[in-house]
Amino acid sequence: MATPDPDAERVLADALPVHLGSAAGRSTILVGAGVVNLVSALTLLRAGHDVLVCDAAPDPRDGAPWTAYGCTRGGGDGRMFTLTEADSYNSRARTADGASNDLLTRPVSDGGWRLARSLSDTELRWAEEFHQLPPWLADNYNADIFEVNRRAGDGWTRLLASDPDLFETTGYRDVILRLYSDEEYYRWHVARNEKVGAIRTVLTPNQVRDGYPALADACGDGTVAGGLEVVGFTVNIHEFVEKLVGLLEAEGARFRWGTTVSGIAWASPGVADGVVVDGEVLRAPNIVVSPGAYGREVLRGTASHELVQGMLGVWLTVPNVEPMLDHSVKISREGHRAEETNVTLGTGEHGEPVLVCGAGYGWTGADPTNIDGAELDVLFDALEDTILRFFPKAHAAAVRSGLLERSRRHCVRPWTATCLGVFETIPMPDGGALVVTGGHNTGGFAQSPAIAEAVLAALVGGKDPMHTRYHPSRPGLFSR
Ligand SMILES: Cc1cc2nc3c(=O)[nH]c(=O)nc-3n(C[C@H](O)[C@H](O)[C@H](O)COP(=O)(O)OP(=O)(O)OC[C@H]3O[C@@H](n4cnc5c(N)ncnc54)[C@H](O)[C@@H]3O)c2cc1C
């Protein structure tokens, strides 16, 4: 585990201005009700803030069509915490000889990640930044991302102790089984997971077969090269956010659903005055904007504007047939189009046990609706192939019942070219602060308690390493 280097911290702190709020104004408007801002709302509420949350989408408890929601409520009903959940992905853009390639601009059907129908010059520059990040810098950023995962793990432990009901009634499952289809990649991951203190047990394919009869077919035909039981958990995220919204309301938070914030109102250049809804300025001493991959308009005028772009993933659900899987699983297939697949134990419409499977990387550019339908189908085919290889009986049952086709969903993760999250602080007139958070790639759920702590600290004048490590100008320090 990387320990913070005080010299590096000082360099970042000297170079990157952070505007901390004063503790005076304990009233906060939050824009966005995805999991990141909902966990921040709970933290602020319990620190004595008066909280108003605005979201363009409907109340998650209304059960509107999945397409009406953001990433958290819009995708499949499972999310995972592991110590490597948010990660650095820049090395994927390198060929074996270390040269950078065109991963983001090559279509999914050609082995790349491009899902966008067309791309602007700004988007192409963003892709270039992703491709060209030097390996040593990506490693440096990766250590910081993993440190946030670790801190978030402590936050989840605290939340589990203070609010067990939030987890017990939303499908909480402890310990993740990681599976690998390639031996070399498996060995690399054993070392990596060991480094972050994630490993509980290292398993040979035979041990996986004996411990997990649901995987006997995949272990028997050589699909599984090795397994690991690691620290982590899953929840059924739809129930989790519904429950969390109820808890927030019960503790005094107010919500305005179906409320689109069109932008930030500026008191003067660089000083935020409020947010604009239906042409009116909503004001509060503090504002926290966490719009996921949908922040292009609302973040105009901030340093975070266009730093966060969309990376779509696809979801399919299959029945958890006998012999049933009893742990959630993360599957790694190096070089496959569904390279990393999370399989969460869940419950179907009629209370039946299901496996909620999510995977794939499809870059949409800055517009999360910029999706080529034919390329999207290729991602669904890739996820289906993984389900077929690892859970052939469940796949066959899902095809027969029509569940495989019915359960097709996608959602778009907020992503940055450096894979670092974004944490921006902007002064407000009466000593408060406007905070922007986002871009946590594959780990927005996983990192949310650590983000919440950093948000609270920023609003009450406290320091948090995330303020500089996820500072939107940090990547610029290197290119100066
Ligand atoms: C296939 C797949 C699997 C994943 N698995 C995991 C996992 O196992 N673990 C994990 O940690 N992460 C996982 N992720 C990533 C995770 O889902 C996201 O990082 C997370 O949901 C993002 O949450 P958010 O709150 O940042 O954004 P969102 O959930 O998108 O929320 C943003 C909200 O802001 C609202 N909004 C946006 N603009 C405005 C506006 N102008 N006015 C008002 N409201 C606005 C939107 O309506 C939306 O509700 C996965 C993603 C995918 C695609």
The ligand as a Tripos MOL2 file, in Angstrom:
@<TRIPOS>MOLECULE
LIG
   53    58     1     0     0
SMALL
NO_CHARGES

@<TRIPOS>ATOM
      1 C1        -21.3980   -2.0880  -16.3200 C.3       1 LIG1
      2 C2        -21.0300   -1.2110  -15.1310 C.ar      1 LIG1
      3 C3        -20.6880   -1.8190  -13.9400 C.ar      1 LIG1
      4 C4        -20.3150   -1.0420  -12.8460 C.ar      1 LIG1
      5 N1        -19.9910   -1.6610  -11.6870 N.ar      1 LIG1
      6 C5        -19.5530   -0.9300  -10.6440 C.ar      1 LIG1
      7 C6        -19.2100   -1.5710   -9.4240 C.ar      1 LIG1
      8 O1        -19.3600   -2.7810   -9.2710 O.2       1 LIG1
      9 N2        -18.7300   -0.7940   -8.4200 N.ar      1 LIG1
     10 C7        -18.5960    0.5630   -8.5330 C.ar      1 LIG1
     11 O2        -18.1230    1.2010   -7.6040 O.2       1 LIG1
     12 N3        -18.9610    1.1890   -9.6700 N.ar      1 LIG1
     13 C8        -19.4220    0.4840  -10.7220 C.ar      1 LIG1
     14 N4        -19.7870    1.1040  -11.8760 N.ar      1 LIG1
     15 C9        -19.6510    2.5560  -11.9580 C.3       1 LIG1
     16 C10       -20.7490    3.2320  -11.1520 C.3       1 LIG1
     17 O3        -22.0010    2.7140  -11.5160 O.3       1 LIG1
     18 C11       -20.6900    4.7290  -11.3920 C.3       1 LIG1
     19 O4        -19.3780    5.2010  -11.1400 O.3       1 LIG1
     20 C12       -21.6590    5.4550  -10.4560 C.3       1 LIG1
     21 O5        -22.9510    4.9220  -10.5370 O.3       1 LIG1
     22 C13       -21.6840    6.9250  -10.8100 C.3       1 LIG1
     23 O6        -22.4840    7.5720   -9.8550 O.3       1 LIG1
     24 P1        -22.6460    9.1450   -9.9170 P.3       1 LIG1
     25 O7        -23.4270    9.5220   -8.7370 O.co2     1 LIG1
     26 O8        -21.3150    9.7610  -10.1340 O.co2     1 LIG1
     27 O9        -23.4250    9.3940  -11.3040 O.3       1 LIG1
     28 P2        -24.9220    9.0410  -11.7130 P.3       1 LIG1
     29 O10       -25.4030    7.8240  -11.0600 O.co2     1 LIG1
     30 O11       -24.9770    9.1020  -13.2040 O.co2     1 LIG1
     31 O12       -25.7430   10.2360  -11.0920 O.3       1 LIG1
     32 C14       -25.6970   11.5350  -11.6100 C.3       1 LIG1
     33 C15       -27.0730   12.1460  -11.4110 C.3       1 LIG1
     34 O13       -27.0080   13.5170  -11.7380 O.3       1 LIG1
     35 C16       -28.1960   13.8750  -12.3850 C.3       1 LIG1
     36 N5        -27.9200   15.0590  -13.1960 N.ar      1 LIG1
     37 C17       -26.9820   15.1800  -14.1660 C.ar      1 LIG1
     38 N6        -27.0250   16.4320  -14.6750 N.ar      1 LIG1
     39 C18       -27.9930   17.0930  -14.0080 C.ar      1 LIG1
     40 C19       -28.5130   18.4020  -14.0920 C.ar      1 LIG1
     41 N7        -28.0300   19.2820  -14.9800 N.pl3     1 LIG1
     42 N8        -29.5150   18.7430  -13.2690 N.ar      1 LIG1
     43 C20       -30.0210   17.8660  -12.3660 C.ar      1 LIG1
     44 N9        -29.5620   16.5990  -12.2560 N.ar      1 LIG1
     45 C21       -28.5660   16.2290  -13.0590 C.ar      1 LIG1
     46 C22       -28.5590   12.6550  -13.2080 C.3       1 LIG1
     47 O14       -29.9410   12.6250  -13.4940 O.3       1 LIG1
     48 C23       -28.1230   11.5200  -12.3040 C.3       1 LIG1
     49 O15       -29.1690   11.0350  -11.5040 O.3       1 LIG1
     50 C24       -20.2440    0.3640  -12.9720 C.ar      1 LIG1
     51 C25       -20.6220    0.9780  -14.1600 C.ar      1 LIG1
     52 C26       -21.0230    0.2050  -15.2410 C.ar      1 LIG1
     53 C27       -21.4190    0.8830  -16.5090 C.3       1 LIG1
@<TRIPOS>BOND
     1     1     2 1
     2     2     3 ar
     3     2    52 ar
     4     3     4 ar
     5     4     5 ar
     6     4    50 ar
     7     5     6 ar
     8     6     7 ar
     9     6    13 1
    10     7     8 2
    11     7     9 ar
    12     9    10 ar
    13    10    11 2
    14    10    12 ar
    15    12    13 ar
    16    13    14 ar
    17    14    15 1
    18    14    50 ar
    19    15    16 1
    20    16    17 1
    21    16    18 1
    22    18    19 1
    23    18    20 1
    24    20    21 1
    25    20    22 1
    26    22    23 1
    27    23    24 1
    28    24    25 2
    29    24    26 1
    30    24    27 1
    31    27    28 1
    32    28    29 2
    33    28    30 1
    34    28    31 1
    35    31    32 1
    36    32    33 1
    37    33    34 1
    38    33    48 1
    39    34    35 1
    40    35    36 1
    41    35    46 1
    42    36    37 ar
    43    36    45 ar
    44    37    38 ar
    45    38    39 ar
    46    39    40 ar
    47    39    45 ar
    48    40    41 1
    49    40    42 ar
    50    42    43 ar
    51    43    44 ar
    52    44    45 ar
    53    46    47 1
    54    46    48 1
    55    48    49 1
    56    50    51 ar
    57    51    52 ar
    58    52    53 1
@<TRIPOS>SUBSTRUCTURE
     1 LIG1         1 GROUP 0 **** ****
